[in-house]
Amino acid sequence: METLIYILKAHLLFLILGGIYHFILRNEKSFSFNRFYLLTIYGVSIVAPLLDFKLFTKIRFIEPSLFNNTTFNPDIGSSTEAVTSNLLTLEALLPWIYGALVTLSIIVFLIKFAKSYIQFKLLYRFARFDFKQKIYWVEDDIPPFTFLNKTLIPNRLKHDINKNIIIKHEEAHRKTLHFFDIIWVEILSSILIFNPLNKKIKKYIIENHEYLADEYACKVTQKSNYVQLLVKQTLNQKQLQFVSYFAKPTILNRLDMLKSNKNSTSKPILVGFSLLLIATIFACDLTQTEEVRLKQESNSIANIEELDNNNNNNIDDERIFTVVEEQANPKGGIEAFYDAIKQDLNGKYPQEAIEKRIEGIVYIQFVIQKDGSLSNIQAVKGIGGGCDELAIQALKNYGDWIPGKQNGKKVNSRRVVPIRFVL
């Protein structure tokens, strides 16, 4: 169940953050922030649901004396039948299925990347490096592009009047490491393999790369000249994957962005704040949890009560003692008690707990009456999934205890025993 919850939370978070970009940022000219945001939402969507910070914790304090000498606490494990049943559940298989799909997706990406790299090397091996402009001239009639940190320009553009503009555009891709963005997104999108926004966000990242490069190139020419050059360069040959071309199929969006004057300063701030807030919500467990702690005060209520008891020979028959001179104990001793509990619970691990992978310690508090019978049995700290009820019933099945004594007389006393459930 935990794996399924993680998958759902990660994909939902990515949908929300991706939706924010689609509706608020995609037409804004805050290109550098947009790039940061698009790359960040992949990492945040994957990591935030794993953190699970506890915001609301109810602390229950228990007197250390209630545990007395209960140090023997064996694990109550599931039976062979329960383990076999657990292995066949969807929850047990889901992590393996999900991991296999993620691995397959990454392998497919690596194969495609290797194919593009081989095609690039075939072009690159005969290229001549221009030390001044940091580019490679190639004989093949290809569109200008940048792959990893290398820019390839066809020789036919050597004497083109727009040569420097094109080189400037590709320089932006190379210097700002746009290839890193592509690799980052392809790998992390494999973890969000079921998300319907994956393809759309990848497109936005490629578009934003081109917007950044277009803006950079316009520093050396007028926008009107750049627009004409961009249209001219759209008539290109077959293109490789995972490369940054001077002219891409997103030409219409790029032309619109060049004409646009939208450059809000408030929207990136609002979106950045929303990212932090939403990620924090998904990183926190909003349900209330309970934590058991032992009191550590040297002068606790229990100790004061004990001093009072020693000076009081008139013992109230209805009084429940926390500390007594002779503590109550199970018949046969604490080890025999846990052996009996373990035998009683053998083969009874709750199916709900198995399916939800629930394990932990159930703290059972109860009162041993003067006649040795048990009353007020309750789980002061449980783990759910049916384990609490099972532990209480096992304690009831055990039967009577040897009552505690104060001033030589049998009295009612309170105890807490921990029972650990382990799959």
N, C-alpha and C positions, 0 to 999 in steps of 0.2 A: 504493500500500500504506500509506503514512503516513496518508493521510486515513481509510482504513478502520480502521487501528489507533486513531487518535484518536477516531473515532465509538464504537468498541467500548469503549475505556477510559472515555470520558466517561459513556456510558450505564451501564456497570458500576459506576462510582463513585457515580452518582446512585442506583442500585438499592441499593447497600450503605448509603449514608447515609440514604436514605429508609426502608430496612428498620429501621435503628437507631431512627428516630423511631417507627415503627409499633409496634415491640415493646417499647420502653423508655419513651418520653416521652408518647405520645398520651393517656394517662390520668392524667398528672401535672399538678398545678396550678401548675407553674413557667411561667406563660403568657408572661412577657416573654422568658425564655430560649428557650422554644419558638418564639416568633416570630422571634427572631434566628437560631436554628438552621435553621428552614425556609427563610428567605430566603437564608442563607449557602450551603446545600448546592447551590443552583442555580449561584451564581457559582463555587464551588469545583469543582464537577463539570465546568464548562466551561473553567476556567483551568488547573487543576492538570495535566491531561494534556498541556498545551501547553509546560510549563516544561522537562521532560526534563533535570533536573540529573544530572551525571555523578558517581556516588559512588565507583566503583572504576575508577581509571585507572592503567594500567601505563605507566610512562615509559621509553622506550628512548632512550638517549643515543648520538649518533653524532658521531664526530670531524669537525669542519668541513673538515679536509683531505681527507676522503673525497669531498667534492663537487668539490674542485679548482676548475676554471673552468667548471663545468657551470651556467651561468646561463641558457642558452637552453633554455626549457622550454615549447614550444608545447602548446596544448590538443589532446588527441586526442579529437575529437568523433565522434558517431555519424553514420552515412551517411544519405543521403536516405531510403533504404528503411527504416532503423531508426527514423528520426523518424516516418515515415508509420505504421509499425507501432505506435509508441508512442502516437500520437494516437488509435488505434482501440482501445486497451486500456481495460478497465474502470477501472483506476487513474487514467487520464487523464480519463475522463469522470465519475468518482465525485464529485470536488469540485464540478463544475458541477451534477450531479443533486442532490446534497445541498444546495448553495446555493440552487437553485431551489425545493426543498421548504421550506426554512427561510423564504425570502422569501414564498412563497405562504401559509405559516402566519401570518406576521406581517401580511400583507395582509388575511387573513380576520379576524384579531383587530381590526385597525383598522376594518374595515367594521362589525363587530359593535359596536365601541365607538362609532363615529360614529352608528349607529342608536340606541343607548341615549342618547347625548348629545342627539340631536334630540328624542327622547321626553321627556327631562328638561327641555329648553328650553321645550317646549310647556307643561309644568306650571309651570316657574319664571317665565315671562314675566309672569304675572298674580299672582305671589306678593307678599306684604307682609312686609317685613323687620322683625323684632323686635330692636331694638338691644340691649335689656337681656339677652335670652337667646341672641342670635346665631343665630336660626333664621328660617325663612321659613314663613309660614302660607299655605296654598293652599285654594281652594274645593273642589277635587276630593276625592272620597271615596277616598283612597289610604292604604296603610299608611305609617307614618312611616319615612323612610329618609334616608341620607346618600350623596350622590354627589359625588365629588371632595372639596371642602372646604365643601359647602353641605348644610344639613339642612332637609328639607321635612316639615312636620307639617300634617295636615288640620285645618281649622277646627273640626271636630266634637269635637276633643280639647281645645279651649280651656278648657272648664269641667269637664273630667274630673279626678277627684280624683287620678288617677295620672299626670297630665300631667308633673309635674316629674321623675318617675322615668324616663319615656320620653325626655324631653329630656336627662337625665343620661346615659342609655345612648348616645344618638346623639352627645352631646358627646365621649364617649370615642373614637368612630370619627373624628370630625373633628379633634380635638386631636392624636391619635397618628398621623395621616396614613395610615390604613389603605388609602386609595385608591392610595398609592404602591406598597404591597406587591402589589396586584392587577396593576398595570401592569408592575411588575418581573417578576413571575412569568409573566405571559402572554407577554412578549417573550422571556425566557430559556428558557421551556419550548418555544418554537419551535425553538431550537437542539437541544434534546433531544427532537426530534419523535417519535422511535421508541420512547421509553421507556414501558413499561407502567405505571409508577408515577406518571406525570404527573398524571393525573386525580385519583388518590387524594391526592397531596400538595396539589393545589389545594384539595381539599375540606378537608383538615386546616388549611390556612391560613385559609380562611373561618371554620371552626369556632373556631379560636384567636382570631380577631378578636372573635367573639361572646362567647367566654369572658372576654376582657379587658374588654369593654364591660359584660357582666353583673356582673362583680366590681366594676367602677367604680360601676355604678348601685346596687348593694346597700349602698353607703355611706350612702345617704339613705333606706333603707327596710329592713324585715325581709325575710329570705329567703322566708319563707312568703307574704308579700304579693306579693313579686316573682314567685314561681312562679305564683301565680294569675293575675297580670297577663300573664305570658308565654304561658300557655295560652290566655287569652282573645284575645290578639293574633294567634294563628296562623290565625284565620279571616279571611284577607286576600284582596284582589283580585289580579289579574295583576301580576307583579313584573318589574322591569327587570333587565338584566344589569349586572354590575360595580358594584353598589350595596350598601351596608350597611344592611339592614333591622333594625328592632327585633325582629321575629319572623321567623325563617328556617325552612326545612324541617328543619334540624338540631335541632329542638326537643327531641327525646328525649335526645340527647347533652348538650344544655345543661342540661336538668333533672338528669341524672345527675351532671354536673360540679358543679352547685350543691350537691348533697347530699354530694359526695365530700370527703374530708379528706386525700387523698393529696397530699403536698407534700414530696417527698424533696429533700434538699439534696445528697446524694451522687450521685444519678443525673445531674443536669446537669453536674457536674464530670467524671464518668466519660465522658459523651457528648462533652463538649467536648474532652477529651484524645483520645478515639477519633477525633474529627473531624480534629484536627491530625495525628495519627499516620497515619491512612489517606490523607489528602490528601498528606502528605509522601511516602508510598510511591508513590502514583500520579504524583507530580511528579518522581520520580527514575528514572533509567535504572539498573536493578540489574545489567545485564550489564557485564562488564569491557570497557573500551575501551583502546586503545593510543595513546599520543601520542609522536611523535618530536620530540626536542629536540637541538639542536646544543650540544656542550660549549663553554663560554666561558672556561674556565680558561686563563690565559696560559701556565702551565707544565704543559700537559697531557702525558699519557703519550706522545702522538704526537711532541711537541716534544722530549721527553727521548730518545725513540727516535731521532729525527733526529740529535741531537747525537752519540749513540752510534754511529750509522751512519757519520757523517763521519770518525770516528776509527778505523773498523774497515775495514781493507782486505781482510780475509778474509770474504767474503760467503757465508753458508750457502745452498746451492742450494734448500733446502726452505723457507727463511724467507719469510714474507709481510710486505711492508712497507706501512705506512700512509702514511708520508711518504718520498718519494724526491727525488733531485735533478731528475730528468726524469720527470714524471708520465706515466702511460699515457694514450693518447688514441685515440679511434676513427679509423679510416682515413678521410681526407677532412675531418676536423675535426668539432667538436661540432654545428654547424648541419647539416652533411650527415647526421650520425648521426640527428638528430631528424627530418629530412625523410624519411629511410628508414623510421624507426619509424612515422611518421605515415602514410606510404604503405602500409606493411605492415598497419597496423591499420584502414585505411579500409574501411568496410563490415562490420567484424567486431565491432562493439560488442555485448557479450554480451546475449542476450535477457533473461536473468534480471535483469541490471543495469538494462535498459530498463524492465522491468515493475515493479521495486522503486524506480525513480528513483534509482539509486546513481550518484554521481559524486564525484570527489575525486582525490587524488594517491597513486599507488603508488610507494613507495621501493624500488628494486631494488639489492641489494648483491651484488657478485660479485668474483671474483679474476681478474686478467689474468696468465696464466702468462708465463714468459720467452719462449715461442714465439708469444705473441699470442693463444692460445686462451683461452676463458673457462671458469671452473669455479666451483663453490660458489654458483651463482646462486639467490638467494632474495629473497622480499619481506619486508623487515624491518618494513615498515608497509604493510598492504594495506587495501583497501576492500571486498573481497568481491564477490559477484555474478558471479564469473568474470573480473573485471578483472585480478586478481593473476596468474592463470595466463596470461592473454593477454599481459600485459606481459613476463613471463618468457620466453614463447615468441618474442615479437618480438625480444627481446635476443639469444636464441640464433640466430634467423634472420639477424641482421645479420652474424654471422661474427666473424673475428678482429679484434683491436685491435693497435695499436702498443705494445709492452710498455714499461714504465718502466725507468729506468736509475739505478743508484747507483754512484758512483765509475767511471762509464763502462761498467759492465757491466749487462746486462739482468737484471732481478730480477722476482720475483713481487710484485704490488702489489694492494691492495684499493681498490675504488671504489664509490660509491653514485650512482645516477642517479634523478631523479624523473620520473615520467610521469603527466601529468594527464589524467583522463578527464572529459569534459564532454558532457552531453546537449544 
